[in-house]
Amino acid sequence: MTEQRTARRVPVLGIIAFVLLAALLLTLAVLSAIKGVRTAESNGHVVRVEDGQTFVVNMDGTEETVTLAGVVVPRPAAEGEEPTVENCLADEAMTNLATLLEPGDSVQLEYPEESDGPEGTRLALVHHGGEVVNLQQAEAGFAVPLPEQPREGFGSELREAQETARSEESGLYSSAAPCTLAGRIGPALTALEDLPEDRPTTSAEAETQIETISAAVEQGVAAEKAFATIDPEETSLASLAWAADVPRLQEELTGALSAAQAELKALDGTRNVLETREREELERQAEEKRQAEAKRQREAAERQAEAQREKAQREEAERQAEEEQREAEGSASASASDSASASPSSSPSPTPSSSSASPSSADAEAGGDD
């Protein structure tokens, strides 16, 4: 009798347990249907990559668009819109995801509790080749963690991946990309830190250095505006990616700007001193030139005056010589005349024979005297 009652009790307990299990499963199914959530993992194959955060997967003949969960990734600007910092490196992010997920690759999708993604996509942690693709995108610098994460502990993994990208200056942390914060601040810092070291020796050199440093300062002031676009309280790509870098970069830029502006002030004083020296030197050279010209003119005048004196002396000497010659010639003529006059009185009285000389002889002598 006891055995019969026991036998009847066992089927009843089994039925009760079955009913309870069925009710639990039904409840879970209803909750899942209400939330539109998958709590299990799904397997599929990659069809194509849409952008840096979205791809299409084929699961048992059905295509589904999946968005990487827990991160924000730069996406291309909408058609007709100008790109902003939110679109920074969107093409590069897509290229990187395409290298991680090639068509035909097998992936395992882990859905978070809230798996509804933007524009009808489904959020998921994507496992491929023993790696989590969400983390790989973050480690490459093309994805940044969101404040709210799909599962406990995943946020710390993402932040660790983000720090790896930051330390390696990859992706959104690269100073080589003009659209990143480092890319906007880095060139200005380089220009401000790479100032001329040699002190100018002329005002022209000082002016050139002033122009170079002024251009660097202008570049630095323009770069400072990039900090105003980042609000650490926002959840935009720029804020989530670069808010932690702002204090360090701002301190570096401010210090470099202050040093450059101080150098500009010092160079301005140096230029004024050099200009004064150069002006004084030009005035000195001009005065020396003026004095040298005046000396040359004096010496030329003195040489001309000396030449005129020498000429006058020569002319005077020639005149005196001519006068002396004329006087000498006059004296000679007078002496000759005197000699001729004195000759008859000194000759002896003519002899009778001489008085009887022929008239022709006397006339000849008279002609000679004339």
C-alpha atoms as a printed R data frame, in Angstrom:
    type eleno elety resid chain resno       x       y        z
1   ATOM     1    CA   MET     A     1   0.000   0.000    0.000
2   ATOM     2    CA   THR     A     2   2.806   2.390    0.922
3   ATOM     3    CA   GLU     A     3   4.672   1.484   -2.208
4   ATOM     4    CA   GLN     A     4   1.609   2.269   -4.318
5   ATOM     5    CA   ARG     A     5   1.236   5.727   -2.714
6   ATOM     6    CA   THR     A     6   4.965   6.384   -3.286
7   ATOM     7    CA   ALA     A     7   4.702   5.345   -6.915
8   ATOM     8    CA   ARG     A     8   1.759   7.699   -7.432
9   ATOM     9    CA   ARG     A     9   3.712  10.585   -5.748
10  ATOM    10    CA   VAL     A    10   6.747  10.388   -8.093
11  ATOM    11    CA   PRO     A    11   4.870  11.105  -11.351
12  ATOM    12    CA   VAL     A    12   3.097  13.995   -9.662
13  ATOM    13    CA   LEU     A    13   6.400  15.577   -8.569
14  ATOM    14    CA   GLY     A    14   7.800  15.094  -12.035
15  ATOM    15    CA   ILE     A    15   4.824  16.788  -13.574
16  ATOM    16    CA   ILE     A    16   5.136  19.689  -11.128
17  ATOM    17    CA   ALA     A    17   8.849  20.090  -11.873
18  ATOM    18    CA   PHE     A    18   8.179  19.986  -15.594
19  ATOM    19    CA   VAL     A    19   5.482  22.604  -15.291
20  ATOM    20    CA   LEU     A    20   7.726  24.885  -13.242
21  ATOM    21    CA   LEU     A    21  10.568  24.537  -15.753
22  ATOM    22    CA   ALA     A    22   8.251  25.213  -18.643
23  ATOM    23    CA   ALA     A    23   6.904  28.282  -16.859
24  ATOM    24    CA   LEU     A    24  10.440  29.567  -16.253
25  ATOM    25    CA   LEU     A    25  11.412  29.091  -19.873
26  ATOM    26    CA   LEU     A    26   8.225  30.744  -21.004
27  ATOM    27    CA   THR     A    27   8.896  33.672  -18.699
28  ATOM    28    CA   LEU     A    28  12.417  34.092  -20.082
29  ATOM    29    CA   ALA     A    29  11.113  33.871  -23.613
30  ATOM    30    CA   VAL     A    30   8.491  36.509  -22.883
31  ATOM    31    CA   LEU     A    31  11.042  38.821  -21.270
32  ATOM    32    CA   SER     A    32  13.375  38.308  -24.191
33  ATOM    33    CA   ALA     A    33  10.597  39.097  -26.620
34  ATOM    34    CA   ILE     A    34   9.610  42.210  -24.650
35  ATOM    35    CA   LYS     A    35  13.184  43.576  -24.543
36  ATOM    36    CA   GLY     A    36  14.167  42.357  -28.003
37  ATOM    37    CA   VAL     A    37  17.313  40.938  -26.418
38  ATOM    38    CA   ARG     A    38  19.370  37.874  -27.139
39  ATOM    39    CA   THR     A    39  21.160  36.589  -24.079
40  ATOM    40    CA   ALA     A    40  22.991  33.796  -25.809
41  ATOM    41    CA   GLU     A    41  25.968  33.852  -28.145
42  ATOM    42    CA   SER     A    42  25.525  33.519  -31.879
43  ATOM    43    CA   ASN     A    43  27.881  32.365  -34.578
44  ATOM    44    CA   GLY     A    44  28.060  33.698  -38.094
45  ATOM    45    CA   HIS     A    45  30.268  34.682  -41.000
46  ATOM    46    CA   VAL     A    46  31.347  38.161  -42.003
47  ATOM    47    CA   VAL     A    47  29.711  39.478  -45.171
48  ATOM    48    CA   ARG     A    48  31.161  42.982  -45.375
49  ATOM    49    CA   VAL     A    49  32.348  45.899  -43.264
50  ATOM    50    CA   GLU     A    50  30.167  49.030  -43.367
51  ATOM    51    CA   ASP     A    51  32.353  51.441  -41.391
52  ATOM    52    CA   GLY     A    52  34.773  51.460  -38.463
53  ATOM    53    CA   GLN     A    53  32.177  50.136  -36.045
54  ATOM    54    CA   THR     A    54  29.594  48.316  -38.128
55  ATOM    55    CA   PHE     A    55  29.626  45.159  -40.239
56  ATOM    56    CA   VAL     A    56  27.177  42.670  -41.718
57  ATOM    57    CA   VAL     A    57  27.175  39.037  -40.578
58  ATOM    58    CA   ASN     A    58  25.408  36.002  -42.047
59  ATOM    59    CA   MET     A    59  23.824  33.740  -39.462
60  ATOM    60    CA   ASP     A    60  22.213  30.627  -40.913
61  ATOM    61    CA   GLY     A    61  21.268  32.410  -44.113
62  ATOM    62    CA   THR     A    62  20.043  35.578  -42.404
63  ATOM    63    CA   GLU     A    63  22.060  38.771  -42.615
64  ATOM    64    CA   GLU     A    64  22.266  40.984  -39.572
65  ATOM    65    CA   THR     A    65  24.062  44.301  -39.083
66  ATOM    66    CA   VAL     A    66  26.237  44.373  -35.985
67  ATOM    67    CA   THR     A    67  27.690  47.374  -34.142
68  ATOM    68    CA   LEU     A    68  30.699  46.994  -31.853
69  ATOM    69    CA   ALA     A    69  29.425  47.404  -28.288
70  ATOM    70    CA   GLY     A    70  30.991  49.515  -25.548
71  ATOM    71    CA   VAL     A    71  32.840  51.907  -27.830
72  ATOM    72    CA   VAL     A    72  32.402  54.975  -30.015
73  ATOM    73    CA   VAL     A    73  34.213  54.951  -33.343
74  ATOM    74    CA   PRO     A    74  34.700  57.763  -35.879
75  ATOM    75    CA   ARG     A    75  32.273  57.430  -38.756
76  ATOM    76    CA   PRO     A    76  32.217  59.176  -42.145
77  ATOM    77    CA   ALA     A    77  30.444  62.510  -42.409
78  ATOM    78    CA   ALA     A    78  27.009  62.428  -43.960
79  ATOM    79    CA   GLU     A    79  26.817  63.258  -47.630
80  ATOM    80    CA   GLY     A    80  26.943  67.015  -48.156
81  ATOM    81    CA   GLU     A    81  28.231  67.735  -44.630
82  ATOM    82    CA   GLU     A    82  31.635  69.118  -43.756
83  ATOM    83    CA   PRO     A    83  33.760  66.660  -41.714
84  ATOM    84    CA   THR     A    84  34.289  67.535  -38.051
85  ATOM    85    CA   VAL     A    85  36.483  66.096  -35.322
86  ATOM    86    CA   GLU     A    86  33.778  63.480  -34.806
87  ATOM    87    CA   ASN     A    87  34.660  62.119  -38.263
88  ATOM    88    CA   CYS     A    88  38.410  62.162  -37.616
89  ATOM    89    CA   LEU     A    89  40.101  59.070  -39.140
90  ATOM    90    CA   ALA     A    90  36.771  57.494  -40.108
91  ATOM    91    CA   ASP     A    91  38.240  55.981  -43.277
92  ATOM    92    CA   GLU     A    92  41.250  54.647  -41.385
93  ATOM    93    CA   ALA     A    93  38.973  53.102  -38.736
94  ATOM    94    CA   MET     A    94  36.970  51.346  -41.435
95  ATOM    95    CA   THR     A    95  40.148  50.090  -43.105
96  ATOM    96    CA   ASN     A    96  41.426  48.716  -39.805
97  ATOM    97    CA   LEU     A    97  38.170  46.901  -39.055
98  ATOM    98    CA   ALA     A    98  38.203  45.468  -42.579
99  ATOM    99    CA   THR     A    99  41.640  43.978  -41.921
100 ATOM   100    CA   LEU     A   100  40.333  42.399  -38.699
101 ATOM   101    CA   LEU     A   101  37.112  41.076  -40.217
102 ATOM   102    CA   GLU     A   102  37.482  39.863  -43.767
103 ATOM   103    CA   PRO     A   103  34.535  38.452  -45.753
104 ATOM   104    CA   GLY     A   104  33.932  34.826  -44.811
105 ATOM   105    CA   ASP     A   105  35.606  35.053  -41.412
106 ATOM   106    CA   SER     A   106  33.826  33.131  -38.675
107 ATOM   107    CA   VAL     A   107  32.791  35.286  -35.706
108 ATOM   108    CA   GLN     A   108  31.078  34.668  -32.415
109 ATOM   109    CA   LEU     A   109  28.751  37.404  -31.205
110 ATOM   110    CA   GLU     A   110  28.212  37.985  -27.505
111 ATOM   111    CA   TYR     A   111  25.132  40.119  -26.963
112 ATOM   112    CA   PRO     A   112  24.884  42.380  -23.928
113 ATOM   113    CA   GLU     A   113  21.693  42.738  -21.956
114 ATOM   114    CA   GLU     A   114  20.743  45.834  -23.932
115 ATOM   115    CA   SER     A   115  21.686  44.887  -27.455
116 ATOM   116    CA   ASP     A   116  19.696  47.346  -29.541
117 ATOM   117    CA   GLY     A   117  22.154  49.393  -31.549
118 ATOM   118    CA   PRO     A   118  21.755  52.530  -33.682
119 ATOM   119    CA   GLU     A   119  19.651  52.409  -36.844
120 ATOM   120    CA   GLY     A   120  18.337  48.914  -36.233
121 ATOM   121    CA   THR     A   121  21.730  47.284  -35.689
122 ATOM   122    CA   ARG     A   122  22.549  44.913  -32.854
123 ATOM   123    CA   LEU     A   123  25.258  45.672  -30.313
124 ATOM   124    CA   ALA     A   124  27.700  42.854  -29.675
125 ATOM   125    CA   LEU     A   125  31.093  41.904  -28.397
126 ATOM   126    CA   VAL     A   126  32.716  40.300  -31.406
127 ATOM   127    CA   HIS     A   127  35.041  37.331  -30.889
128 ATOM   128    CA   HIS     A   128  37.315  36.353  -33.753
129 ATOM   129    CA   GLY     A   129  40.513  34.334  -33.783
130 ATOM   130    CA   GLY     A   130  40.711  34.257  -30.014
131 ATOM   131    CA   GLU     A   131  40.526  38.063  -29.786
132 ATOM   132    CA   VAL     A   132  37.765  40.556  -29.025
133 ATOM   133    CA   VAL     A   133  37.489  42.843  -32.032
134 ATOM   134    CA   ASN     A   134  36.079  45.683  -29.899
135 ATOM   135    CA   LEU     A   135  39.325  45.688  -27.902
136 ATOM   136    CA   GLN     A   136  41.445  45.428  -31.040
137 ATOM   137    CA   GLN     A   137  39.844  48.538  -32.510
138 ATOM   138    CA   ALA     A   138  40.468  50.400  -29.242
139 ATOM   139    CA   GLU     A   139  44.056  49.199  -29.067
140 ATOM   140    CA   ALA     A   140  44.661  50.469  -32.613
141 ATOM   141    CA   GLY     A   141  43.358  53.881  -31.543
142 ATOM   142    CA   PHE     A   142  40.179  53.784  -33.643
143 ATOM   143    CA   ALA     A   143  37.650  53.213  -30.835
144 ATOM   144    CA   VAL     A   144  37.230  54.796  -27.402
145 ATOM   145    CA   PRO     A   145  35.335  53.396  -24.398
146 ATOM   146    CA   LEU     A   146  31.841  54.588  -23.541
147 ATOM   147    CA   PRO     A   147  31.016  55.419  -19.906
148 ATOM   148    CA   GLU     A   148  28.474  52.612  -19.754
149 ATOM   149    CA   GLN     A   149  29.705  49.162  -20.674
150 ATOM   150    CA   PRO     A   150  27.864  46.022  -21.824
151 ATOM   151    CA   ARG     A   151  29.281  43.824  -19.123
152 ATOM   152    CA   GLU     A   152  31.140  44.182  -15.857
153 ATOM   153    CA   GLY     A   153  34.889  44.377  -16.216
154 ATOM   154    CA   PHE     A   154  34.838  45.065  -19.946
155 ATOM   155    CA   GLY     A   155  35.273  48.807  -19.378
156 ATOM   156    CA   SER     A   156  38.623  48.315  -17.648
157 ATOM   157    CA   GLU     A   157  39.802  46.147  -20.545
158 ATOM   158    CA   LEU     A   158  38.796  48.861  -23.008
159 ATOM   159    CA   ARG     A   159  40.523  51.588  -20.991
160 ATOM   160    CA   GLU     A   160  43.670  49.495  -20.902
161 ATOM   161    CA   ALA     A   161  43.500  49.127  -24.682
162 ATOM   162    CA   GLN     A   162  42.945  52.880  -24.972
163 ATOM   163    CA   GLU     A   163  46.052  53.586  -22.889
164 ATOM   164    CA   THR     A   164  48.055  51.305  -25.155
165 ATOM   165    CA   ALA     A   165  46.945  53.339  -28.171
166 ATOM   166    CA   ARG     A   166  47.717  56.590  -26.341
167 ATOM   167    CA   SER     A   167  51.211  55.493  -25.294
168 ATOM   168    CA   GLU     A   168  51.980  54.247  -28.800
169 ATOM   169    CA   GLU     A   169  50.414  57.375  -30.375
170 ATOM   170    CA   SER     A   170  48.215  55.240  -32.588
171 ATOM   171    CA   GLY     A   171  45.094  56.256  -34.468
172 ATOM   172    CA   LEU     A   172  43.217  59.034  -32.680
173 ATOM   173    CA   TYR     A   173  46.308  59.734  -30.546
174 ATOM   174    CA   SER     A   174  48.705  60.206  -33.440
175 ATOM   175    CA   SER     A   175  50.313  63.626  -33.864
176 ATOM   176    CA   ALA     A   176  50.752  62.851  -37.573
177 ATOM   177    CA   ALA     A   177  47.010  63.111  -38.233
178 ATOM   178    CA   PRO     A   178  45.940  66.782  -38.581
179 ATOM   179    CA   CYS     A   179  42.414  66.110  -37.264
180 ATOM   180    CA   THR     A   180  43.452  64.625  -33.908
181 ATOM   181    CA   LEU     A   181  44.080  66.757  -30.823
182 ATOM   182    CA   ALA     A   182  47.747  65.791  -30.847
183 ATOM   183    CA   GLY     A   183  47.847  66.539  -34.568
184 ATOM   184    CA   ARG     A   184  46.485  70.027  -33.985
185 ATOM   185    CA   ILE     A   185  48.660  70.818  -30.974
186 ATOM   186    CA   GLY     A   186  51.837  68.923  -31.932
187 ATOM   187    CA   PRO     A   187  52.962  71.056  -34.898
188 ATOM   188    CA   ALA     A   188  52.429  74.243  -32.887
189 ATOM   189    CA   LEU     A   189  54.494  72.816  -30.016
190 ATOM   190    CA   THR     A   190  57.244  71.809  -32.434
191 ATOM   191    CA   ALA     A   191  57.336  75.278  -33.979
192 ATOM   192    CA   LEU     A   192  57.437  76.940  -30.551
193 ATOM   193    CA   GLU     A   193  60.149  74.632  -29.225
194 ATOM   194    CA   ASP     A   194  62.291  74.763  -32.375
195 ATOM   195    CA   LEU     A   195  63.223  78.440  -32.043
196 ATOM   196    CA   PRO     A   196  66.495  79.951  -33.373
197 ATOM   197    CA   GLU     A   197  69.315  79.418  -30.898
198 ATOM   198    CA   ASP     A   198  71.996  81.733  -32.328
199 ATOM   199    CA   ARG     A   199  71.833  85.324  -31.127
200 ATOM   200    CA   PRO     A   200  71.448  87.838  -33.966
201 ATOM   201    CA   THR     A   201  74.431  90.011  -34.831
202 ATOM   202    CA   THR     A   202  72.549  92.394  -37.126
203 ATOM   203    CA   SER     A   203  69.135  94.023  -37.015
204 ATOM   204    CA   ALA     A   204  68.208  92.123  -40.201
205 ATOM   205    CA   GLU     A   205  68.936  88.798  -38.470
206 ATOM   206    CA   ALA     A   206  66.915  89.933  -35.443
207 ATOM   207    CA   GLU     A   207  64.004  90.890  -37.703
208 ATOM   208    CA   THR     A   208  64.076  87.461  -39.389
209 ATOM   209    CA   GLN     A   209  64.036  85.685  -36.027
210 ATOM   210    CA   ILE     A   210  61.184  87.890  -34.822
211 ATOM   211    CA   GLU     A   211  59.143  86.969  -37.905
212 ATOM   212    CA   THR     A   212  59.840  83.254  -37.361
213 ATOM   213    CA   ILE     A   213  58.877  83.323  -33.677
214 ATOM   214    CA   SER     A   214  55.829  85.516  -34.328
215 ATOM   215    CA   ALA     A   215  54.553  82.952  -36.838
216 ATOM   216    CA   ALA     A   216  55.074  80.174  -34.266
217 ATOM   217    CA   VAL     A   217  53.207  82.170  -31.622
218 ATOM   218    CA   GLU     A   218  50.294  82.738  -33.987
219 ATOM   219    CA   GLN     A   219  50.223  79.003  -34.711
220 ATOM   220    CA   GLY     A   220  50.216  78.252  -30.982
221 ATOM   221    CA   VAL     A   221  47.396  80.704  -30.261
222 ATOM   222    CA   ALA     A   222  45.330  79.147  -33.069
223 ATOM   223    CA   ALA     A   223  46.029  75.655  -31.692
224 ATOM   224    CA   GLU     A   224  44.765  76.685  -28.257
225 ATOM   225    CA   LYS     A   225  41.272  76.947  -29.729
226 ATOM   226    CA   ALA     A   226  41.207  73.151  -30.101
227 ATOM   227    CA   PHE     A   227  40.869  72.781  -26.319
228 ATOM   228    CA   ALA     A   228  37.584  74.682  -26.350
229 ATOM   229    CA   THR     A   229  35.968  71.956  -28.472
230 ATOM   230    CA   ILE     A   230  36.495  69.309  -25.797
231 ATOM   231    CA   ASP     A   231  34.112  69.077  -22.852
232 ATOM   232    CA   PRO     A   232  35.043  66.311  -20.400
233 ATOM   233    CA   GLU     A   233  31.378  66.032  -19.394
234 ATOM   234    CA   GLU     A   234  30.238  65.112  -22.902
235 ATOM   235    CA   THR     A   235  30.200  61.673  -24.497
236 ATOM   236    CA   SER     A   236  31.303  62.812  -27.947
237 ATOM   237    CA   LEU     A   237  34.190  61.108  -29.685
238 ATOM   238    CA   ALA     A   238  36.470  64.110  -29.143
239 ATOM   239    CA   SER     A   239  35.686  64.344  -25.425
240 ATOM   240    CA   LEU     A   240  35.965  60.629  -24.734
241 ATOM   241    CA   ALA     A   241  39.177  60.316  -26.741
242 ATOM   242    CA   TRP     A   242  41.088  63.428  -25.715
243 ATOM   243    CA   ALA     A   243  39.698  64.883  -22.482
244 ATOM   244    CA   ALA     A   244  42.418  63.099  -20.492
245 ATOM   245    CA   ASP     A   245  45.110  64.612  -22.735
246 ATOM   246    CA   VAL     A   246  43.936  68.217  -22.446
247 ATOM   247    CA   PRO     A   247  45.660  69.171  -19.129
248 ATOM   248    CA   ARG     A   248  49.069  67.863  -20.256
249 ATOM   249    CA   LEU     A   249  48.931  69.331  -23.753
250 ATOM   250    CA   GLN     A   250  47.528  72.613  -22.492
251 ATOM   251    CA   GLU     A   251  50.343  72.940  -19.957
252 ATOM   252    CA   GLU     A   252  52.971  72.179  -22.613
253 ATOM   253    CA   LEU     A   253  51.470  74.640  -25.081
254 ATOM   254    CA   THR     A   254  51.054  77.392  -22.511
255 ATOM   255    CA   GLY     A   255  54.657  76.991  -21.365
256 ATOM   256    CA   ALA     A   256  55.984  77.027  -24.915
257 ATOM   257    CA   LEU     A   257  53.913  80.107  -25.765
258 ATOM   258    CA   SER     A   258  55.147  81.974  -22.702
259 ATOM   259    CA   ALA     A   259  58.772  81.175  -23.533
260 ATOM   260    CA   ALA     A   260  58.323  82.265  -27.155
261 ATOM   261    CA   GLN     A   261  56.623  85.512  -26.179
262 ATOM   262    CA   ALA     A   262  59.430  86.269  -23.715
263 ATOM   263    CA   GLU     A   263  61.940  85.588  -26.487
264 ATOM   264    CA   LEU     A   264  60.044  87.964  -28.776
265 ATOM   265    CA   LYS     A   265  60.276  90.720  -26.190
266 ATOM   266    CA   ALA     A   266  64.011  90.136  -25.719
267 ATOM   267    CA   LEU     A   267  64.589  90.064  -29.476
268 ATOM   268    CA   ASP     A   268  62.702  93.323  -29.901
269 ATOM   269    CA   GLY     A   269  65.087  94.984  -27.438
270 ATOM   270    CA   THR     A   270  68.079  93.392  -29.177
271 ATOM   271    CA   ARG     A   271  66.861  94.631  -32.539
272 ATOM   272    CA   ASN     A   272  66.550  98.193  -31.205
273 ATOM   273    CA   VAL     A   273  70.096  98.076  -29.818
274 ATOM   274    CA   LEU     A   274  71.471  96.691  -33.072
275 ATOM   275    CA   GLU     A   275  69.595  99.287  -35.112
276 ATOM   276    CA   THR     A   276  71.056 102.069  -32.941
277 ATOM   277    CA   ARG     A   277  74.573 100.680  -33.325
278 ATOM   278    CA   GLU     A   278  74.163 100.258  -37.071
279 ATOM   279    CA   ARG     A   279  72.780 103.794  -37.418
280 ATOM   280    CA   GLU     A   280  75.694 105.199  -35.408
281 ATOM   281    CA   GLU     A   281  78.122 103.159  -37.488
282 ATOM   282    CA   LEU     A   282  76.589 104.458  -40.710
283 ATOM   283    CA   GLU     A   283  76.806 108.008  -39.405
284 ATOM   284    CA   ARG     A   284  80.421 107.452  -38.395
285 ATOM   285    CA   GLN     A   285  81.255 106.021  -41.805
286 ATOM   286    CA   ALA     A   286  79.451 108.907  -43.488
287 ATOM   287    CA   GLU     A   287  81.410 111.405  -41.374
288 ATOM   288    CA   GLU     A   288  84.667 109.646  -42.162
289 ATOM   289    CA   LYS     A   289  83.762 109.695  -45.823
290 ATOM   290    CA   ARG     A   290  82.873 113.375  -45.626
291 ATOM   291    CA   GLN     A   291  86.124 114.177  -43.868
292 ATOM   292    CA   ALA     A   292  88.088 112.090  -46.324
293 ATOM   293    CA   GLU     A   293  86.429 113.925  -49.216
294 ATOM   294    CA   ALA     A   294  87.124 117.274  -47.604
295 ATOM   295    CA   LYS     A   295  90.760 116.275  -47.083
296 ATOM   296    CA   ARG     A   296  90.980 115.116  -50.672
297 ATOM   297    CA   GLN     A   297  89.571 118.394  -51.878
298 ATOM   298    CA   ARG     A   298  91.984 120.364  -49.639
299 ATOM   299    CA   GLU     A   299  94.923 118.352  -50.862
300 ATOM   300    CA   ALA     A   300  93.771 118.809  -54.451
301 ATOM   301    CA   ALA     A   301  93.427 122.549  -53.873
302 ATOM   302    CA   GLU     A   302  96.850 122.656  -52.243
303 ATOM   303    CA   ARG     A   303  98.345 120.718  -55.134
304 ATOM   304    CA   GLN     A   304  96.691 123.078  -57.589
305 ATOM   305    CA   ALA     A   305  97.906 126.103  -55.654
306 ATOM   306    CA   GLU     A   306 101.411 124.643  -55.480
307 ATOM   307    CA   ALA     A   307 101.319 123.956  -59.181
308 ATOM   308    CA   GLN     A   308 100.214 127.518  -59.818
309 ATOM   309    CA   ARG     A   309 103.004 128.843  -57.573
310 ATOM   310    CA   GLU     A   310 105.521 126.667  -59.336
311 ATOM   311    CA   LYS     A   311 104.198 127.878  -62.676
312 ATOM   312    CA   ALA     A   312 104.386 131.491  -61.533
313 ATOM   313    CA   GLN     A   313 107.922 130.902  -60.269
314 ATOM   314    CA   ARG     A   314 108.887 129.337  -63.573
315 ATOM   315    CA   GLU     A   315 107.357 132.175  -65.482
316 ATOM   316    CA   GLU     A   316 109.090 134.693  -63.211
317 ATOM   317    CA   ALA     A   317 112.362 132.891  -63.594
318 ATOM   318    CA   GLU     A   318 111.934 132.793  -67.344
319 ATOM   319    CA   ARG     A   319 111.066 136.491  -67.376
320 ATOM   320    CA   GLN     A   320 114.093 137.334  -65.273
321 ATOM   321    CA   ALA     A   321 116.233 135.179  -67.485
322 ATOM   322    CA   GLU     A   322 114.953 136.964  -70.534
323 ATOM   323    CA   GLU     A   323 115.567 140.322  -68.909
324 ATOM   324    CA   GLU     A   324 119.057 139.289  -67.897
325 ATOM   325    CA   GLN     A   325 119.664 138.053  -71.411
326 ATOM   326    CA   ARG     A   326 118.392 141.280  -72.853
327 ATOM   327    CA   GLU     A   327 120.528 143.238  -70.391
328 ATOM   328    CA   ALA     A   328 123.497 141.085  -71.262
329 ATOM   329    CA   GLU     A   329 122.902 141.587  -74.924
330 ATOM   330    CA   GLY     A   330 122.493 145.334  -74.364
331 ATOM   331    CA   SER     A   331 125.669 145.475  -72.346
332 ATOM   332    CA   ALA     A   332 127.503 143.594  -75.063
333 ATOM   333    CA   SER     A   333 126.234 146.012  -77.720
334 ATOM   334    CA   ALA     A   334 127.223 148.975  -75.616
335 ATOM   335    CA   SER     A   335 130.676 147.569  -75.021
336 ATOM   336    CA   ALA     A   336 131.088 147.004  -78.715
337 ATOM   337    CA   SER     A   337 129.972 150.516  -79.440
338 ATOM   338    CA   ASP     A   338 132.337 151.932  -76.862
339 ATOM   339    CA   SER     A   339 135.198 149.954  -78.309
340 ATOM   340    CA   ALA     A   340 134.435 151.227  -81.768
341 ATOM   341    CA   SER     A   341 134.271 154.838  -80.596
342 ATOM   342    CA   ALA     A   342 137.553 154.652  -78.759
343 ATOM   343    CA   SER     A   343 139.561 153.150  -81.658
344 ATOM   344    CA   PRO     A   344 140.336 156.456  -83.748
345 ATOM   345    CA   SER     A   345 141.676 158.406  -80.798
346 ATOM   346    CA   SER     A   346 144.033 155.769  -79.783
347 ATOM   347    CA   SER     A   347 145.554 155.123  -83.231
348 ATOM   348    CA   PRO     A   348 148.872 156.971  -84.166
349 ATOM   349    CA   SER     A   349 148.809 160.023  -86.313
350 ATOM   350    CA   PRO     A   350 148.677 159.141  -89.930
351 ATOM   351    CA   THR     A   351 151.841 159.340  -91.874
352 ATOM   352    CA   PRO     A   352 152.036 161.337  -94.899
353 ATOM   353    CA   SER     A   353 151.912 158.203  -96.901
354 ATOM   354    CA   SER     A   354 148.641 157.171  -95.319
355 ATOM   355    CA   SER     A   355 147.070 160.495  -96.028
356 ATOM   356    CA   SER     A   356 147.776 159.912  -99.648
357 ATOM   357    CA   ALA     A   357 145.755 156.725  -99.609
358 ATOM   358    CA   SER     A   358 143.203 156.300 -102.211
359 ATOM   359    CA   PRO     A   359 139.629 157.470 -101.506
360 ATOM   360    CA   SER     A   360 138.287 154.024 -102.150
361 ATOM   361    CA   SER     A   361 140.139 152.584  -99.177
362 ATOM   362    CA   ALA     A   362 138.821 155.213  -96.836
363 ATOM   363    CA   ASP     A   363 135.280 154.634  -97.987
364 ATOM   364    CA   ALA     A   364 135.622 150.915  -97.374
365 ATOM   365    CA   GLU     A   365 136.695 151.447  -93.789
366 ATOM   366    CA   ALA     A   366 133.833 153.851  -93.212
367 ATOM   367    CA   GLY     A   367 131.374 151.219  -94.444
368 ATOM   368    CA   GLY     A   368 132.781 148.700  -92.010
369 ATOM   369    CA   ASP     A   369 132.259 151.057  -89.082
370 ATOM   370    CA   ASP     A   370 128.622 151.493  -89.928
